[in-house]
């Protein structure tokens, strides 16, 4: 039986969607949006032109993700390193672009029942940007569909530092550090993404093969899909192609999908055990 085609997909997206299993969509996709600068350089344009073009990619990707029923999408929009290492003029442009994006896209987010959230050290961003971010969050807070999270002034290492600080502060308010219990669940509950499932799939554009300090804890078992497409050229169709690749893979989480299969170490133990048995039998005969 052919699955129902979601409304709003274009012809190419419909063809790609027909090859997907809607029951096995990732719960959460994270995207490292890379290649704006190269996109602009290849066209002999300033870097900011690439950032501006990237907004179209965001709109297409977000809408397609929402239309197919993806529960959560996180976009790596602005790293802490960007904030500290990019030229001031480029950073100012990015902050202005963010403000304009939020103002322009809130109606579209509401139309698609998308709730907007953020991760990162937001308090370090300019006050006017923080105000616009909070306005956009509140404007979409009642939506019940996909959760769109923008990683802004984000660093995975800073997130882990902030989580540990939060954990220690919570312990000091609840009986002191001698009662502090540290395990994976406790640490995860203090991360920025505590209310989200860990990503099942991380997509990186522009062909680069690195995580760039993005969700290092949460991506421990995520499937990685790298495309050579530069971010300004990325569209909803490319997202569907990433999901199709994800659905071809077996997820083992460090274990085995087939219980009858034994890890190599187990086979080696059996071989050594058999050799020992042979030596004992020979010794007994002698």
N, C-alpha and C positions, 0 to 999 in steps of 0.2 A: 504494500500500500504506500503510495507516494505521500511523503510528509507535506503538511500544509506549508506553502511558501509565504513567508512573512511579507506583509505589505510594505511598500516603499523601496524595495530592492530594485536596482536597475537590471537590464537584461543579462549582462555578464555576471552580476552578483547572483542572480537567480540560477544560472547554469552552475556556478560554483557551489551554491547552497544545496542543490539537488544531490551532490555527491557527499554531503555531510550527514552524520547521524545526530539529529537534534537531541537525542537522549544522552549523548556523550560530549556535549560542549564543555570546555573548561569552565570552572566556576569563577576563575579570576585570570585575566590576562594582563600582564605588565609590558609596557613598551618603552624601550630606550630610543627616543626620537633623535636620530643622528644624521648629519649630512647637509644641514642648511647652508653652511659655509661653502662646502664643495659645490653644491647646486648653484649658488650664486657665482662662484669663481668660474665655473665652466661657461657661464653666460656673460662673463665680463661685467658683472654687476656687484655692487657693494654687499657685504655680508648681511646687512639688515634686510636686503631684498629677499634673501633666503628665509630669514625668520618670518617675514611677512607672508611669503608663499606657504610656509609651514602651517599657518592657521587654517588654510583650506584643507590640508591633510588631516588636521585634528577634527574638523567638522565632519568630513566624510567618514573617518574611522569611528568616531563616537556614535554617529547616527546609525551606521551599519551594525555596530556592536549592540546597541539598544534594540534595534529592530529584530535581531535574531534571538533576543532573550538572554544575552550574556549577563550574569549577575553582577560582575564587577570588572572595571577597567581602570588601570592606573597608568598614567602618562608621566614619564620623567621629563618635566618641562624645564627645570632650572636648577642646576646643582649648586651646592655650596661653593664648589671650586669655580664655577662660572662667576659667582658673585665676587670672589676674591681676585680672580686672575684675568678676567676679561677687561678690555678698555672701558673706562667709565662711560664714554658716549654710547657704547654698545649695550652696557647694562641699563642705562637710562632708557634707551630705546625699547629694550625688552620689558622693562617695567611699564612703560606706556602702552606697549602692545598688549600686555596682560590685562591692563585695565580696560582697554577698548574691547578686547575679546570677551571679557566677562560681561560687560554692558550689552554687547551685541548678541551674545549667545544665550543668555538666560531665557528669553522667550522660546528658543529652540529646545533647550534642555527641558523646560516645562512641557512643551508640546510632546516630547518623547518620554515624559515621566522619569527623567533622570535626576538623581540627587547628587549634588556636588559636595565634595569634601577635599581636604588638603592634608598633606604630610610635609614635614620639614620645619625648620626654625623660622616660623612665620613672623615672630616678634622682631626679627632683625630686618625685615623688609620696611620700605618707607611707609609712613603712617597712612598716606592717602591710598596706597595699594592695599594695605591691610583693611581699610574701611571698605573698599570696593569688594575685596574678597569676602568679607563678612556679609555684606549686602547680598552677594550672589549666593552664598551658602544659605542664608535665611530665606531667600526667594525660592529656593528649590527644596527646602527642608521637608515639605509635606509629600514630596514625590515618593513613590513606592517601587519604582522600577530599578534599572541599573544604577549602581553607585560608581560615579566617575570621580576618581581621586587624582588631583594634580600634585605632583611632587615638586615643591617650590622651595628654593634655598635648602635643598635636601642633600644629605650625606648619610650613607648607611652606617659608617663608623660613628658619626655624631649621634645617630639614632640609638645605637647600642649604648653609647656613653650616657645619653639622656635616660635611657631605660634603666640603667644601673643606678643612676642618681635617684630616679623616681622610686625604685625598689628600696633603696636605703632610706629615703625620706619616709616612705610608707611604714617601714619597719620601726623607725624611731618614734613614730606616732602611735604605734600599736605594741607596746611592751618592750621596746628596745631591740638593739641589734642582736642580742643573744637569742632572740626568737626568730631571727631571719632564716627563712627556708628558701633555698635557691635550687630550682630545677628548670627544665626547659619551658614548662607551662607557665611558671611564674615570670620568667624573663619575657616570654611572648606576650603576656598580659600587660606588660609595661611598654611595649613597642608602640610606635605611632599607628600601626596597622592592627591593633588589638581587636578591632571589631570586624576585620575582614579575614576571609580564608586566605591561606598562603597561595600565591599564584601557581597555577598549574602549567602555565606557558609564559615564557618571556620572549618577546620579539625584539630583535635589534636590527635597525635599518643601516644602510650604507656599507654593509659587509664587514664591519669591524668585529673582532672576536674577543670582546672583553665585556665585563659587567659594569665597569666605570663607577664603582662604589654605590651600586644601586641595589637595595633590598637584599643585602648579603645574607642575612639570617633567613629571610622568608623564601629565598630562591634555592634553598638547599636541595630540594628534589624537583624543581621545576624543569620542564622540557625547554630546551633552547632552540629557537628558530632564527637564523640569521639570513637576511635578504640583502642583496646588493642594491636594492632600490633606495635612493636617497629620500629622506623624510618628506620634502616638499612634493615628491611624486607619489607618495604612498596614499592609497585610497582604501575604501572598504573592501574592495576586491582582494587586495593584498592581505588584509586581515583574514578573510575567508580562506585564502591559500595557506596561511599559517595554521589555521584551525585544521584544515585538511591534513597537513603534515603531522600535526599533533595527534590526530586520530589514527594515524598509521603506526604509532609507536606503542610499545609495551612498557607500562610504568611498573617498576619493581620496588621502588623505595628501598633499595639495598637488599631485597630478598629475591625470591624466585616465584614466578607465576605458575610453574608446574612442580607440584610437590615431589613428583617422582624423580625430577632432576636433582642431582646432588652437586654441590659446589666442588670445585677442583680440589680444595683442601680435604673434603670428605673422601673423594676417590683416592687421594694420596694416602690417607690414613688406612684405608682398606688394603692398599697395596703393601704398605709397611707391615700391617698386621698379618697378611698372608705370608709374607716373607719370613716373619718371625715364627709362624706356625710351621713352615717348612723346615726351618733350622731346628726347631724343637723335635720334630718328627725324626730328622736325621740323627740327632743326638741320642734319641731314645733307641733307635735301631743299632747304634754303635755301642 
